[in-house]
């Protein structure tokens, strides 16, 4: 290991410094170093390099990520899981008894008598497309679910093999679209699907066998549709005969021709001038049932202004600001509105229930089977009513469920945002900026057609983030009170408690509103922004460094 | 060798008690142990693996392994040595599984310059580069070279332990370390003309 010039080499120096030379070799080196300045300097430089490396490697400049603050858990069920499971079970039971059962009862009352709501919707209603298609739909859904579960389980491995994941994903997608079904759809419906055309007209005398689906700016149906009419359009005018249902998403709808099935609409203004054999369900700003119109089934409307001048054979359920009734209502009516006017030509053959801010104005000529059962709708919270507290518990449950979802789906993000909440000043500052600037920016972007595709998702995400804000502030509050125990179980307990306290604060008049609607959304939103920035920023810096 | 750096104020007796509590299934003790060592293990992984997210994942996985394998730990040996052994095996497996470019699996002294490097240039190289630049340079090294430096200078492993982890002969560890130092010097000197050949200047 000694060079021809008498000096020892670098390898020998390193091994000597690391104590890896045998005694004989080591004493040779020591003896040489005593007399040789060059080798002494080399040894010194190597030794310093060792210290320098150690110092550079152990430097503690990067903080440990928030998600690593919690220890990974390998043991089975923690008490927190059982609590969460119990709460979820309770929540599901409450949803069933509080929402779904009354809803189903209402639906059945409104004429969906053939079974439960889903059965009606899928198996006998608009969405039913025959057993073959439905079976393949179920297969597709099952495969989709399996693929989702598979991807979820393998996600960590697949991060490593993005290309493989991509190919497998494409393969799964290809398999998930069974060929025969795709072909069958194309054959049957190709002539009845209309998209991209600004104006679609089905001329008088023309007939469409089967369903008709249209996506167009203006849609006019003067001919006959043998099946259902499914439309997404701005203006829809139906003068012809529709033998199935009408399902529409539109701005303005006029139905002048007869409909043998149901009419279900989401739009801005609806005018019904003809006979609808079954039920009408409409969510629209203005709804007019003309005096010539007749609805064979029930009528369910959510609206601002409703004018019911025609004839309805079934029940009427209406929620809105102003409801005018001038026609003949065959069964019970239930109205929830600011104002209800019963005109001189009106007739109500069943019971009339009305909940509103002022008593109904009933014209002397109106024929009512029984007096109107009026309930005064009080504005603002009614602290004496148990329903008020029940509702608070509901709201708490909803935010807690979202918190659980975030904790399980994105624990790293959850812990990061909760950490970011600790930086109170910057979080509230950024939050204030984003709380007000985001909707303004999104609306400006929405003004252009192309911007819609950016603006609407941005607004949706914004709404979700504002709603989720309380979860992170709640988690922060919980941590203040319960301490930062390790693991997901305690984290769930902290969120539960924090959200409960925020709910309680929200019940205080004035202060509650200020905290719940301004401070907490600002704070949480700011924390989300900070955490996202922290996540994105290091990648951006790395990308710049790589490009340089 | 300063293996106590990660244990902070904890004495050997405290650690032994903590370990026995963890073995007995005490979750709080496990949390304490985790908090004590997770930052050091995270930084260790951060030096070895290319992305921060990889280091985060690896830290979690290493501690899962630690908890499962704690029964096999021989308490007469230092705990940190065992911990780093588990961590380095995990990281080395991870790197090997995803390695695209293969390092030279064998090598000997012939591939190293045998003459003296210039000590003054070496010192200037050290003086003019920050810890961060060193870590950036380290990240550009081949996996095995980087691994060798981190095991030696971060985890304070002996030549035997390094040889065992990397699956090489003990006599080859010195070569690996010296070659890694040269590669790091070259990486740092690259683009900086006054340091060109700093790693192999005449002596």
Interface residues (C-beta under 8 A of the other chain):
Chain A: X3 X7 X9 X10 X11 X14 X15 X18 X20 X38 X39 X41 X42 X44 X45 X46 X48 X49 X50 X52 X53 X54 X55 X56 X57 X58 X59 X60 X61 X62 X64 X65 X67 X68 X69 X71 X72 X73 X74 X75 X78 X156 X160 X412 X485 X486 X487 X538 X545
Chain B: X5 X25 X27 X28 X30 X31 X34 X35 X38 X39 X42 X43 X46 X47 X52 X56 X57 X59 X60 X61 X63 X64 X67 X68 X97 X98 X109 X112 X113 X114 X115 X116 X117 X119 X120 X122 X123 X126 X131 X132 X134 X135 X136 X138 X149 X150 X153 X154 X159 X174 X175 X177 X178 X181 X184 X203
